[in-house]
Amino acid sequence: MVGKKSGKALLREEGLERTDNNMDLTAWPTVTMINQKNYYTEYLKRDDQILPLRLLLEERRNRLTASAKDRDRALARAKSNEPPDIEMEIDEDAGIDELGGGSGDQDASGMKVIVIHPGSQNLRVGLASDPLPKTVPMVIARKWKCNESEEFGGEPKPKRIRLDDESTPEPEKMFGPEFGSQYNAMCAELKIHMRANKRRVLPNSKELVVNYNSRTPHEEISEHNDPMRIDWTEIAKNPNEAPDYITGKEALRIPDDSVPRYKLFWPLQRGWYNEHDYRNKTLLFEDISIIIEDAIKQQLNLQKKKDWAQYGCVFVIPDLYERQYVIQILEMLMRDFGFGRVCFIQESLAATFGAGYVLACVVDIGAQKTSICCVEEGMCIENSRVNLKFGGADVTDVFMKMMLYDHFPYADINLKRRYDYLLAEELKIKYCTMNETDISVQFCEFHLRAPNQKTRKYLFKTYDEVILAPRGFFDPSIFDHSDKLRGRRKLIGRSEDLYDGSPNDPTSAAQSAIIKMINPQADGQESSSNGDTNHAFATSTPSRLLTTLFDRFNDSDMPNSALGSPAPEGDGTPGPANDGLLNGTLNTLGSSVRDDVLPVYALDDAIFTSITHGARSDEKKTHDFLGAVMVIGGGSQIPGFHTFLEERMKHRKPGYMKHITIGTAPRELDPQGVMWKGASVFGKLSGTNDSWIGRMEYDRLGARLLAYKCMWSF
């Protein structure tokens, strides 16, 4: 009987048996397993292993060595028999000037540092040694098939309602029933408030204004009789000889009917990239570069770019910035402009440097955005940052709408035309106020100067339009927000993390709280921003939506324990169960939701929200921030604005009446240039050498340097 063969025997017969010839499977050395219970690494745990920090330490050591050699030469030259002992110690916190080195008195005085602060409407640039910046419009005019006032069928701004026969209705119905009812409600509310304050109110004030404006004709003045005539930018008659682009104030003075046509482009709008007016991002980046380059060449008289390598640059960025913007600006300053070194500073921090504040709640009202941030001891509190998408330009727009509603004599005004835009800004600066004592029927005049036309003199009257327009800061639903999200994310996508693909743009608990108050469904809303105008936006008055975080406090008494005790410090320590807003849980809002919801909120409520998240339930910090609210920016220059804001905040929160104080920049500084002035001070400080990005380290690490060089968590 034959037994059953084993598997090995069968493999041996078939020639498939595995044989071992005692040879290794590979020539590479075998790596043994790591003992998981006991292993340690020093990778990137010491400063000398990080290139930026190592270069900084080497620079300090080299300067100290050079200083010691110079001292030895001086001692040898003096032939001293008993030279004193010199002990060499490296001070890790010493600045460049303290080490006896540096680039001399020029760096100390800021003569080799250029400070740049771009905005939606103006660009401020200058040397750090200059007392005031040079201001130029942040605009570029390019050859185009039509100008901005001829686009979209010549639709004017502010938008008017068109009837079926393409005619314009009467002024009271020109902007629709919603605007008319809201405007009349604001007029009635102002009248009640003035009577409560014992102000004299004439019953027929509106009728006087409407009757006078509708019946008063204009007067024409010949050009040689106009002493204030404007010198318009001359364009060559031959289109081939005309320049491809024009920047600065000359761009705003190009006649609208010029041949060839020029169109104005504003590359930054509402603190964002203006993606709506551009076809590709390359042209957008190029326009920003051209505007800044021309400003440096013309205003600072630095014509040769090869000399710019000797200069450093301090660039001011928004508090709630976008990473793509900062990375692109850094590349432009290093690659295109060739600066020797660059550093960044946030707007609110620069404002405290310029005003000399140690602790403040900075409120910057610009042309198209309003930013709020609490600053404490040289650091911006991240969760207190708020960015609202309205500003002085919205006041100009609604002021013109109110004037047209009351039969403004120049009924054809169009803010898309350059001379009309300049005229509207002039009227707002000249007549708008927030002092109730100045509200009466006022007699006014202006001169309309248009290219290739005679100067026209208009007489008109105003009443409550001059105070109701700037009050839109506290009731922003009166503003037109229909086009503010148009084209958003059309060219430039969100910044995403390289590892997990999640959005990594900076967020703020205060900003997320405001978005949640505007759109309560923002938590579960799934939307995508592809440049369309179908965005989730609520235009209702914010006070009618939800109460602000400060409403948790008791208005009648001083707040005591309404918000509970502050949570202990430490990782993983849970806070109060009902304090999710303060603990930053709203930061989990999706990035698409943050892009699709337009942050428009009443200014006083936004200030309270920012301070709430900045103080983190600390009673003393809350009082300190409320007592140091600093209002700056061109939009805050309306007469009586600071007094009105302070009275409104005290009325909203009477329990904090004795703590609320609205301040301005001291030393008679221009509110529009406080941030630039602070950035210039920052550029001259010896301790800022840690923030400078050099050319060699940028060539090696690129934008990754920002994680080590920025004063905040980038």
C-alpha positions as CSV (number, residue, x, y, z in Angstrom):
1,M,0.0,0.0,0.0
2,V,1.5,3.3,-1.1
3,G,1.2,6.1,1.4
4,K,0.1,9.6,0.6
5,K,2.9,12.0,-0.4
6,S,3.3,15.2,1.5
7,G,3.1,18.6,0.0
8,K,6.9,19.2,0.2
9,A,7.5,15.9,-1.7
10,L,5.1,17.0,-4.4
11,L,6.8,20.4,-4.7
12,R,10.2,18.7,-4.9
13,E,9.1,16.4,-7.7
14,E,7.6,19.3,-9.7
15,G,10.7,21.4,-9.1
16,L,8.8,24.1,-7.2
17,E,10.4,23.5,-3.8
18,R,12.0,26.6,-2.2
19,T,15.7,26.3,-1.6
20,D,17.8,28.6,0.7
21,N,21.3,29.5,-0.6
22,N,22.1,31.7,2.4
23,M,22.1,34.8,0.3
24,D,20.4,38.1,1.3
25,L,17.4,39.1,-0.6
26,T,18.8,42.7,-1.0
27,A,22.1,44.5,-0.7
28,W,20.4,47.4,1.3
29,P,20.9,47.3,5.0
30,T,18.0,46.0,7.0
31,V,16.4,48.7,9.3
32,T,15.3,47.3,12.6
33,M,12.0,48.1,14.2
34,I,11.8,51.2,16.4
35,N,11.0,50.6,20.0
36,Q,7.7,52.3,20.3
37,K,8.1,52.7,24.1
38,N,11.3,54.6,24.1
39,Y,12.3,56.8,21.1
40,Y,13.2,60.5,20.8
41,T,14.1,62.9,18.0
42,E,15.4,66.5,18.0
43,Y,14.3,67.2,14.4
44,L,13.2,70.9,14.1
45,K,13.2,71.3,17.9
46,R,16.2,73.6,18.1
47,D,16.6,77.1,16.7
48,D,19.8,76.3,14.9
49,Q,17.9,73.7,12.8
50,I,15.6,76.3,11.3
51,L,17.2,78.3,8.5
52,P,15.6,81.7,9.3
53,L,16.5,81.5,12.9
54,R,20.0,80.2,12.2
55,L,20.7,83.0,9.7
56,L,19.5,85.6,12.3
57,L,21.8,84.1,15.0
58,E,24.7,84.0,12.5
59,E,24.1,87.6,11.6
60,R,24.2,88.7,15.2
61,R,27.3,86.7,15.9
62,N,29.1,88.3,12.8
63,R,28.1,91.8,13.8
64,L,29.3,91.1,17.3
65,T,32.6,89.8,16.0
66,A,33.1,92.7,13.7
67,S,32.4,95.1,16.6
68,A,35.0,93.3,18.7
69,K,37.6,93.5,16.0
70,D,37.0,97.2,15.5
71,R,37.5,97.7,19.2
72,D,40.7,95.7,19.2
73,R,42.1,97.8,16.4
74,A,41.2,101.0,18.3
75,L,43.0,99.7,21.4
76,A,46.0,98.6,19.4
77,R,46.2,101.9,17.6
78,A,46.2,103.7,21.0
79,K,49.1,101.4,22.1
80,S,47.5,100.6,25.4
81,N,49.8,98.5,27.7
82,E,47.0,97.0,29.7
83,P,43.9,96.5,27.6
84,P,40.8,95.7,29.5
85,D,39.3,92.3,29.3
86,I,36.5,92.0,26.8
87,E,33.9,89.4,27.5
88,M,31.9,88.4,24.5
89,E,28.3,87.4,25.1
90,I,25.5,87.1,22.5
91,D,22.3,88.7,23.5
92,E,19.5,86.7,21.9
93,D,17.1,89.6,22.1
94,A,19.5,92.4,21.0
95,G,18.6,94.3,17.9
96,I,20.8,95.3,15.1
97,D,21.6,98.7,16.4
98,E,22.3,97.4,19.9
99,L,25.0,95.1,18.5
100,G,27.0,98.0,17.3
101,G,26.4,97.1,13.7
102,G,23.6,97.8,11.3
103,S,23.6,99.8,8.2
104,G,24.3,103.1,9.9
105,D,22.1,106.1,10.6
106,Q,20.2,105.7,7.4
107,D,18.4,102.6,8.6
108,A,17.9,104.1,12.0
109,S,16.1,107.1,10.5
110,G,14.2,105.0,7.9
111,M,15.8,106.5,4.8
112,K,16.2,103.0,3.4
113,V,12.8,101.7,4.3
114,I,9.7,102.1,2.0
115,V,6.3,101.8,3.6
116,I,3.3,100.7,1.4
117,H,-0.3,100.7,2.5
118,P,-2.8,99.8,-0.3
119,G,-6.5,100.3,0.0
120,S,-9.6,99.9,-2.0
121,Q,-9.6,103.5,-3.1
122,N,-6.2,105.0,-2.2
123,L,-2.5,103.9,-2.0
124,R,-0.3,105.4,0.6
125,V,3.5,105.1,0.0
126,G,6.5,106.8,1.4
127,L,9.9,106.4,3.1
128,A,9.8,105.6,6.8
129,S,11.7,108.9,7.4
130,D,8.9,111.0,5.8
131,P,6.5,112.7,8.2
132,L,3.5,112.0,6.0
133,P,2.8,109.5,3.2
134,K,2.1,110.3,-0.5
135,T,-1.5,109.4,-1.4
136,V,-2.4,108.3,-4.9
137,P,-5.6,106.6,-6.2
138,M,-5.4,102.8,-6.3
139,V,-6.6,102.8,-10.0
140,I,-5.3,102.2,-13.4
141,A,-6.8,103.2,-16.8
142,R,-6.3,100.9,-19.7
143,K,-7.2,101.1,-23.4
144,W,-10.6,99.5,-23.8
145,K,-13.4,99.4,-26.3
146,C,-15.6,101.5,-24.0
147,N,-15.3,103.3,-20.7
148,E,-17.0,102.2,-17.4
149,S,-20.0,104.5,-17.9
150,E,-20.8,103.0,-21.3
151,E,-20.8,99.4,-20.2
152,F,-24.0,97.3,-19.6
153,G,-26.0,99.6,-21.9
154,G,-24.9,102.7,-20.1
155,E,-26.8,101.9,-16.9
156,P,-26.2,104.7,-14.4
157,K,-25.2,104.5,-10.8
158,P,-27.2,104.8,-8.5
159,K,-29.5,102.4,-10.4
160,R,-32.8,103.9,-11.6
161,I,-36.0,102.0,-12.4
162,R,-36.9,102.1,-16.1
163,L,-40.4,102.1,-17.3
164,D,-41.7,100.1,-20.3
165,D,-41.1,103.0,-22.6
166,E,-37.5,103.3,-21.4
167,S,-38.3,106.6,-19.5
168,T,-37.3,107.4,-16.0
169,P,-40.2,107.7,-13.4
170,E,-40.6,110.7,-11.1
171,P,-37.9,111.0,-8.4
172,E,-40.1,109.6,-5.6
173,K,-40.4,106.3,-7.5
174,M,-37.0,106.3,-9.1
175,F,-35.4,103.8,-6.7
176,G,-38.4,101.5,-6.0
177,P,-40.9,101.4,-3.2
178,E,-38.6,99.7,-0.7
179,F,-36.1,102.5,-0.7
180,G,-38.8,105.1,-0.5
181,S,-40.5,103.5,2.5
182,Q,-37.2,103.0,4.3
183,Y,-36.0,106.6,3.6
184,N,-39.4,108.0,4.8
185,A,-39.2,105.9,8.0
186,M,-35.7,107.2,8.7
187,C,-37.0,110.8,8.2
188,A,-39.8,110.2,10.6
189,E,-37.6,108.6,13.2
190,L,-35.1,111.6,13.0
191,K,-38.0,114.0,13.4
192,I,-39.2,112.3,16.6
193,H,-35.7,112.2,18.0
194,M,-35.1,115.9,17.3
195,R,-38.4,116.8,19.0
196,A,-37.5,114.7,22.0
197,N,-34.2,116.6,22.3
198,K,-36.1,120.0,22.0
199,R,-34.8,120.7,18.5
200,R,-36.8,123.0,16.3
201,V,-38.4,121.1,13.4
202,L,-40.3,122.9,10.7
203,P,-43.3,121.0,9.5
204,N,-42.8,121.9,5.8
205,S,-39.1,121.5,5.5
206,K,-39.3,118.7,2.9
207,E,-41.7,120.7,0.8
208,L,-39.4,123.7,0.8
209,V,-36.4,121.6,-0.4
210,V,-38.4,119.8,-3.1
211,N,-40.0,122.9,-4.5
212,Y,-36.7,124.8,-4.6
213,N,-34.7,122.0,-6.2
214,S,-37.3,121.2,-8.8
215,R,-37.7,124.8,-10.0
216,T,-34.2,126.3,-9.9
217,P,-32.3,126.2,-13.2
218,H,-28.5,126.0,-13.5
219,E,-26.2,128.8,-14.7
220,E,-23.5,128.3,-17.3
221,I,-20.1,129.8,-16.9
222,S,-17.5,130.1,-19.7
223,E,-14.2,128.4,-19.2
224,H,-12.2,131.7,-19.1
225,N,-14.4,133.0,-16.3
226,D,-13.9,129.9,-14.1
227,P,-10.9,130.3,-11.8
228,M,-11.1,126.7,-10.6
229,R,-11.2,125.0,-13.9
230,I,-9.7,121.5,-14.1
231,D,-6.7,120.5,-16.2
232,W,-7.8,117.2,-17.8
233,T,-5.3,114.5,-18.9
234,E,-4.4,115.0,-22.5
235,I,-4.5,111.9,-24.8
236,A,-2.6,111.8,-28.1
237,K,-5.0,112.1,-31.1
238,N,-3.2,109.2,-32.8
239,P,-4.4,106.0,-31.0
240,N,-1.0,104.3,-31.7
241,E,0.8,107.0,-29.7
242,A,-1.6,106.9,-26.7
243,P,-0.2,105.1,-23.7
244,D,-1.5,101.6,-23.0
245,Y,-2.2,102.5,-19.4
246,I,-2.3,105.5,-17.0
247,T,-2.2,105.4,-13.2
248,G,-2.8,107.7,-10.3
249,K,-4.6,111.0,-10.4
250,E,-4.1,111.4,-14.1
251,A,-6.3,108.3,-14.7
252,L,-9.2,110.0,-12.9
253,R,-8.8,113.1,-15.1
254,I,-9.1,111.3,-18.5
255,P,-12.1,112.6,-20.4
256,D,-14.9,110.0,-20.7
257,D,-15.2,110.7,-24.5
258,S,-11.4,110.3,-25.1
259,V,-10.2,108.6,-28.3
260,P,-9.1,105.9,-27.7
261,R,-11.4,105.0,-24.9
262,Y,-10.0,104.2,-21.4
263,K,-11.6,102.1,-18.7
264,L,-10.8,102.4,-15.0
265,F,-9.8,99.3,-13.1
266,W,-9.7,99.1,-9.3
267,P,-7.7,95.9,-8.6
268,L,-8.7,95.9,-4.9
269,Q,-12.4,96.2,-3.9
270,R,-13.8,95.9,-0.4
271,G,-10.5,94.5,0.9
272,W,-10.6,91.7,-1.7
273,Y,-9.3,91.1,-5.1
274,N,-11.6,92.7,-7.7
275,E,-12.2,89.5,-9.7
276,H,-15.4,90.7,-11.3
277,D,-13.8,93.3,-13.7
278,Y,-10.9,91.0,-14.8
279,R,-10.7,88.1,-17.2
280,N,-7.6,86.4,-15.7
281,K,-5.7,86.8,-12.5
282,T,-2.4,87.5,-14.3
283,L,-3.7,90.9,-15.5
284,L,-5.1,91.5,-12.0
285,F,-1.7,90.9,-10.3
286,E,0.0,92.9,-13.1
287,D,-2.2,96.0,-12.4
288,I,-1.4,95.9,-8.7
289,S,2.3,95.7,-9.5
290,I,2.1,98.6,-12.0
291,I,0.2,100.9,-9.7
292,I,2.7,100.4,-6.8
293,E,5.7,100.6,-9.1
294,D,4.6,103.9,-10.7
295,A,3.8,105.3,-7.3
296,I,7.3,104.5,-6.0
297,K,9.0,105.9,-9.1
298,Q,6.9,109.1,-9.3
299,Q,6.2,109.9,-5.7
300,L,9.6,108.8,-4.1
301,N,11.7,109.6,-7.2
302,L,13.3,106.1,-7.3
303,Q,13.5,105.7,-11.0
304,K,16.0,102.8,-11.2
305,K,14.7,99.4,-10.0
306,K,18.3,98.1,-9.6
307,D,18.7,100.5,-6.7
308,W,15.7,99.1,-4.9
309,A,17.8,96.2,-3.6
310,Q,19.3,98.6,-1.1
311,Y,15.8,99.3,0.4
312,G,13.6,97.4,2.7
313,C,9.8,97.4,2.5
314,V,7.2,97.4,5.2
315,F,3.8,96.3,3.7
316,V,0.5,96.8,5.6
317,I,-2.0,94.0,5.2
318,P,-5.6,93.6,6.6
319,D,-6.3,92.1,10.0
320,L,-8.5,89.4,8.5
321,Y,-6.3,88.8,5.4
322,E,-6.3,86.0,2.8
323,R,-3.2,83.8,2.6
324,Q,-3.1,83.9,-1.2
325,Y,-3.0,87.7,-1.1
326,V,0.0,87.8,1.3
327,I,1.9,85.1,-0.6
328,Q,1.4,86.9,-3.9
329,I,2.4,90.3,-2.5
330,L,5.6,88.8,-1.0
331,E,6.5,87.3,-4.4
332,M,5.8,90.6,-6.1
333,L,8.0,92.6,-3.6
334,M,10.9,90.0,-3.8
335,R,10.8,88.9,-7.5
336,D,9.4,91.9,-9.4
337,F,10.6,94.8,-7.3
338,G,13.8,93.2,-6.0
339,F,13.7,94.7,-2.5
340,G,16.5,93.6,-0.2
341,R,14.2,92.7,2.7
342,V,10.4,92.7,3.4
343,C,8.2,92.5,6.5
344,F,4.5,92.6,7.0
345,I,2.3,94.3,9.7
346,Q,-1.4,94.1,10.3
347,E,-3.5,97.3,10.0
348,S,-4.8,97.5,13.6
349,L,-1.4,96.8,15.0
350,A,0.1,99.6,12.8
351,A,-2.7,101.9,14.0
352,T,-1.7,101.4,17.6
353,F,2.0,102.0,16.7
354,G,1.0,105.3,15.0
355,A,-1.3,106.5,17.7
356,G,0.9,105.3,20.7
357,Y,-1.8,103.1,22.2
358,V,-0.8,100.0,24.2
359,L,-4.4,98.6,24.4
360,A,-7.2,99.7,22.0
361,C,-10.2,98.5,20.0
362,V,-9.3,99.9,16.6
363,V,-12.2,100.8,14.3
364,D,-11.0,101.6,10.8
365,I,-13.7,103.0,8.5
366,G,-12.4,102.9,4.9
367,A,-13.8,103.6,1.5
368,Q,-15.4,100.2,1.0
369,K,-14.8,98.2,4.2
370,T,-14.8,98.7,7.9
371,S,-12.5,96.6,10.1
372,I,-12.6,96.2,13.8
373,C,-9.9,94.5,16.0
374,C,-8.8,94.6,19.6
375,V,-5.1,95.1,20.1
376,E,-3.3,94.3,23.4
377,E,0.4,94.7,24.1
378,G,1.5,94.7,20.5
379,M,-0.6,91.7,19.3
380,C,-3.9,91.6,17.5
381,I,-6.4,89.3,19.3
382,E,-7.3,86.9,16.5
383,N,-10.9,86.1,17.6
384,S,-11.8,89.8,17.8
385,R,-11.2,90.6,14.2
386,V,-14.3,91.8,12.2
387,N,-14.4,92.9,8.6
388,L,-17.6,94.6,7.4
389,K,-18.2,95.2,3.7
390,F,-19.3,98.9,3.7
391,G,-17.6,102.2,4.1
392,G,-17.5,105.8,2.9
393,A,-18.3,105.0,-0.7
394,D,-21.6,103.5,0.4
395,V,-22.4,106.7,2.2
396,T,-21.7,108.6,-1.0
397,D,-24.0,106.3,-3.0
398,V,-26.9,106.6,-0.6
399,F,-26.4,110.3,-0.2
400,M,-26.8,110.8,-3.9
401,K,-29.9,108.6,-3.9
402,M,-31.5,110.7,-1.1
403,M,-30.7,113.9,-2.9
404,L,-32.2,112.6,-6.2
405,Y,-35.3,111.5,-4.2
406,D,-35.7,115.1,-3.1
407,H,-35.4,116.4,-6.7
408,F,-31.7,117.1,-6.9
409,P,-31.3,119.7,-9.8
410,Y,-28.5,117.6,-11.4
411,A,-30.8,114.7,-12.1
412,D,-28.4,113.0,-14.7
413,I,-25.6,112.4,-12.2
414,N,-23.9,109.1,-12.8
415,L,-21.2,107.9,-10.3
416,K,-19.7,105.8,-13.1
417,R,-18.6,108.9,-14.8
418,R,-15.3,110.2,-13.5
419,Y,-16.2,113.8,-13.0
420,D,-19.5,112.9,-11.4
421,Y,-17.7,110.5,-9.0
422,L,-15.4,113.3,-7.9
423,L,-18.3,115.7,-7.6
424,A,-20.2,113.3,-5.4
425,E,-17.2,112.8,-3.1
426,E,-16.8,116.6,-2.8
427,L,-20.5,117.1,-1.9
428,K,-20.3,114.4,0.8
429,I,-17.2,115.8,2.4
430,K,-18.6,119.3,2.3
431,Y,-22.2,118.9,3.5
432,C,-22.6,115.6,5.4
433,T,-22.7,115.9,9.1
434,M,-23.9,113.9,12.2
435,N,-24.6,117.0,14.4
436,E,-28.3,117.4,14.9
437,T,-27.8,121.1,15.7
438,D,-26.8,121.6,12.0
439,I,-30.0,120.1,10.6
440,S,-32.1,122.7,9.0
441,V,-33.0,123.8,5.5
442,Q,-29.6,124.8,4.1
443,F,-28.8,126.7,0.9
444,C,-26.0,125.0,-1.0
445,E,-24.2,125.3,-4.4
446,F,-21.7,123.4,-6.5
447,H,-20.0,123.8,-9.9
448,L,-20.1,120.9,-12.4
449,R,-16.9,120.8,-14.4
450,A,-17.0,118.3,-17.3
451,P,-14.4,117.9,-20.1
452,N,-15.2,119.8,-23.3
453,Q,-18.3,121.5,-21.7
454,K,-19.0,124.8,-20.0
455,T,-18.9,125.0,-16.3
456,R,-22.4,124.7,-14.8
457,K,-23.4,126.3,-11.4
458,Y,-26.2,124.6,-9.5
459,L,-28.1,126.0,-6.5
460,F,-30.0,123.6,-4.3
461,K,-31.2,123.1,-0.8
462,T,-30.7,120.2,1.7
463,Y,-32.5,119.2,4.9
464,D,-32.1,115.8,6.6
465,E,-30.2,114.0,3.8
466,V,-26.9,115.2,5.1
467,I,-27.4,113.3,8.4
468,L,-29.4,110.3,7.3
469,A,-26.8,109.1,4.7
470,P,-23.9,108.6,7.3
471,R,-26.4,107.0,9.7
472,G,-26.3,104.1,7.3
473,F,-23.3,102.9,9.2
474,F,-25.8,101.9,12.0
475,D,-28.5,100.7,9.6
476,P,-26.6,99.2,6.7
477,S,-29.8,97.9,5.0
478,I,-30.2,101.3,3.4
479,F,-27.0,100.6,1.4
480,D,-27.0,98.8,-1.9
481,H,-25.3,95.4,-1.5
482,S,-26.5,93.7,-4.7
483,D,-23.1,93.7,-6.6
484,K,-20.7,93.3,-3.7
485,L,-20.3,89.5,-4.1
486,R,-20.4,89.4,-7.9
487,G,-17.4,87.6,-9.3
488,R,-16.2,86.4,-5.9
489,R,-13.9,83.4,-6.3
490,K,-14.1,83.6,-10.1
491,L,-10.4,83.7,-10.6
492,I,-8.6,83.0,-7.3
493,G,-9.7,80.0,-5.2
494,R,-9.5,79.6,-1.5
495,S,-6.1,78.8,0.1
496,E,-6.0,75.1,1.1
497,D,-3.8,73.1,3.3
498,L,-1.3,71.0,1.4
499,Y,-1.8,67.8,3.5
500,D,-5.6,67.5,4.1
501,G,-6.9,70.0,1.5
502,S,-9.0,71.9,4.1
503,P,-9.2,75.8,3.8
504,N,-6.6,77.5,5.9
505,D,-7.4,81.1,5.6
506,P,-7.5,82.9,9.0
507,T,-10.8,82.9,10.8
508,S,-12.3,84.9,13.6
509,A,-14.9,83.9,16.2
510,A,-16.3,87.4,16.1
511,Q,-16.6,87.4,12.3
512,S,-18.2,83.9,12.4
513,A,-20.7,85.1,15.1
514,I,-21.7,88.0,12.9
515,I,-22.2,85.7,9.9
516,K,-24.3,83.4,12.1
517,M,-26.5,86.4,13.2
518,I,-27.0,87.5,9.6
519,N,-27.8,84.1,8.4
520,P,-28.8,81.7,11.2
521,Q,-28.9,78.8,8.7
522,A,-25.2,79.3,8.0
523,D,-24.2,76.3,10.1
524,G,-25.9,73.7,8.0
525,Q,-25.9,75.5,4.7
526,E,-24.0,73.9,1.9
527,S,-23.3,76.3,-0.9
528,S,-20.7,76.9,-3.5
529,S,-19.3,80.2,-4.7
530,N,-18.7,80.1,-8.4
531,G,-18.9,83.8,-9.1
532,D,-22.7,83.9,-9.4
533,T,-24.9,86.4,-7.6
534,N,-27.2,83.9,-6.0
535,H,-25.7,84.2,-2.5
536,A,-27.3,83.9,0.9
537,F,-27.6,87.5,2.0
538,A,-30.0,89.1,4.5
539,T,-30.5,92.8,4.1
540,S,-32.6,93.2,7.2
541,T,-31.5,95.5,10.0
542,P,-29.2,93.4,12.2
543,S,-30.8,94.5,15.4
544,R,-34.0,92.9,14.2
545,L,-32.4,89.5,13.6
546,L,-30.7,88.4,16.8
547,T,-29.4,90.1,19.9
548,T,-25.7,90.5,20.1
549,L,-23.5,88.8,22.5
550,F,-23.4,91.8,24.8
551,D,-27.1,91.4,25.4
552,R,-26.3,88.6,27.8
553,F,-25.1,91.4,30.1
554,N,-27.6,93.2,32.3
555,D,-28.2,96.7,30.9
556,S,-29.4,98.2,34.1
557,D,-26.6,97.1,36.4
558,M,-22.9,96.5,36.0
559,P,-22.3,93.0,34.6
560,N,-21.4,90.5,37.2
561,S,-21.8,86.8,36.3
562,A,-24.0,86.8,33.3
563,L,-21.3,85.2,31.2
564,G,-20.1,82.8,33.9
565,S,-16.6,82.5,35.2
566,P,-13.8,82.3,32.6
567,A,-12.6,78.9,31.8
568,P,-9.3,77.8,33.3
569,E,-6.3,77.9,31.0
570,G,-4.9,74.8,29.5
571,D,-5.5,72.5,26.6
572,G,-8.7,70.5,26.5
573,T,-10.3,72.4,29.4
574,P,-14.0,72.6,28.5
575,G,-15.7,76.0,28.8
576,P,-19.3,76.8,29.9
577,A,-21.9,74.8,28.1
578,N,-23.8,77.8,27.0
579,D,-20.8,79.9,25.9
580,G,-20.2,78.3,22.5
581,L,-19.9,81.6,20.7
582,L,-17.1,82.8,23.0
583,N,-15.2,79.5,22.8
584,G,-14.9,79.8,19.0
585,T,-17.3,77.1,18.0
586,L,-18.5,79.3,15.2
587,N,-15.1,79.0,13.5
588,T,-16.3,75.7,12.2
589,L,-18.5,77.5,9.6
590,G,-17.7,76.2,6.1
591,S,-15.5,78.3,3.9
592,S,-18.1,78.4,1.2
593,V,-20.6,79.8,3.7
594,R,-18.1,82.5,4.7
595,D,-17.7,83.4,1.1
596,D,-21.4,83.4,0.2
597,V,-22.7,85.5,3.2
598,L,-21.9,89.2,3.0
599,P,-20.8,90.5,6.4
600,V,-22.9,93.6,6.8
601,Y,-23.8,94.5,10.3
602,A,-24.6,97.6,12.4
603,L,-21.3,99.3,13.4
604,D,-22.1,99.7,17.2
605,D,-23.2,96.0,17.4
606,A,-20.1,94.9,15.6
607,I,-17.9,96.8,18.0
608,F,-19.6,95.1,21.0
609,T,-19.2,91.7,19.3
610,S,-15.5,92.3,18.7
611,I,-14.9,93.4,22.3
612,T,-16.8,90.5,23.7
613,H,-14.6,88.0,21.9
614,G,-11.4,90.0,22.5
615,A,-12.0,90.3,26.3
616,R,-13.0,86.6,26.6
617,S,-15.3,87.2,29.6
618,D,-12.7,89.2,31.5
619,E,-14.4,92.1,33.2
620,K,-11.3,94.3,33.4
621,K,-10.4,93.8,29.7
622,T,-14.0,94.6,28.7
623,H,-13.8,97.9,30.5
624,D,-10.3,98.7,29.1
625,F,-11.4,98.0,25.5
626,L,-14.6,100.0,25.9
627,G,-12.6,102.9,27.2
628,A,-10.1,102.8,24.3
629,V,-12.2,102.6,21.2
630,M,-10.1,104.4,18.5
631,V,-11.9,105.3,15.4
632,I,-9.8,106.1,12.3
633,G,-10.1,106.1,8.5
634,G,-11.5,108.5,6.0
635,G,-15.1,107.4,6.6
636,S,-14.9,108.7,10.2
637,Q,-14.1,112.3,9.2
638,I,-17.7,113.2,9.1
639,P,-18.3,116.0,11.6
640,G,-19.9,114.7,14.8
641,F,-19.3,111.1,14.0
642,H,-17.4,110.2,17.1
643,T,-19.9,111.9,19.5
644,F,-22.8,110.2,17.8
645,L,-21.1,106.8,18.0
646,E,-20.3,107.3,21.7
647,E,-23.9,108.4,22.6
648,R,-25.3,105.5,20.6
649,M,-23.1,102.9,22.3
650,K,-24.0,104.4,25.8
651,H,-27.7,104.3,24.9
652,R,-27.4,100.7,23.8
653,K,-25.5,99.6,26.9
654,P,-26.3,102.0,29.8
655,G,-24.5,99.6,32.3
656,Y,-21.2,100.5,30.6
657,M,-21.9,104.3,30.3
658,K,-19.1,105.4,32.4
659,H,-16.6,103.1,30.7
660,I,-17.3,103.8,27.0
661,T,-15.0,106.4,25.4
662,I,-14.5,107.0,21.7
663,G,-11.1,108.4,20.9
664,T,-9.2,109.5,17.9
665,A,-5.5,109.4,16.9
666,P,-3.6,111.9,19.1
667,R,-1.1,114.5,18.1
668,E,-3.4,115.9,15.4
669,L,-2.6,113.0,13.0
670,D,-4.6,112.5,9.9
671,P,-7.0,109.6,10.6
672,Q,-6.4,108.3,7.1
673,G,-2.6,108.1,7.6
674,V,-2.4,106.6,11.1
675,M,-1.8,103.1,9.9
676,W,0.9,104.2,7.5
677,K,2.6,106.3,10.2
678,G,2.5,103.3,12.6
679,A,4.1,101.0,9.9
680,S,6.9,103.6,9.4
681,V,7.6,103.6,13.1
682,F,7.6,99.8,13.1
683,G,10.1,99.8,10.2
684,K,12.5,101.9,12.2
685,L,12.4,99.9,15.4
686,S,15.6,97.9,16.1
687,G,13.6,95.0,17.5
688,T,11.8,94.3,14.3
689,N,14.7,92.5,12.7
690,D,13.1,89.2,13.5
691,S,10.3,90.0,11.1
692,W,12.4,90.9,8.1
693,I,12.5,88.4,5.2
694,G,15.8,88.4,3.4
695,R,16.5,87.6,-0.2
696,M,18.7,84.5,0.4
697,E,16.2,82.8,2.7
698,Y,13.3,83.6,0.5
699,D,15.1,82.1,-2.5
700,R,15.6,78.9,-0.4
701,L,12.2,78.6,1.4
702,G,9.8,80.9,-0.4
703,A,6.5,81.6,1.2
704,R,7.2,79.0,4.0
705,L,9.2,81.7,5.7
706,L,6.0,83.5,6.7
707,A,5.3,80.9,9.3
708,Y,8.5,81.9,11.1
709,K,8.7,85.6,10.3
710,C,5.2,86.9,10.9
711,M,4.4,88.3,14.3
712,W,1.2,86.4,14.3
713,S,0.2,82.8,13.5
714,F,0.2,82.7,9.7
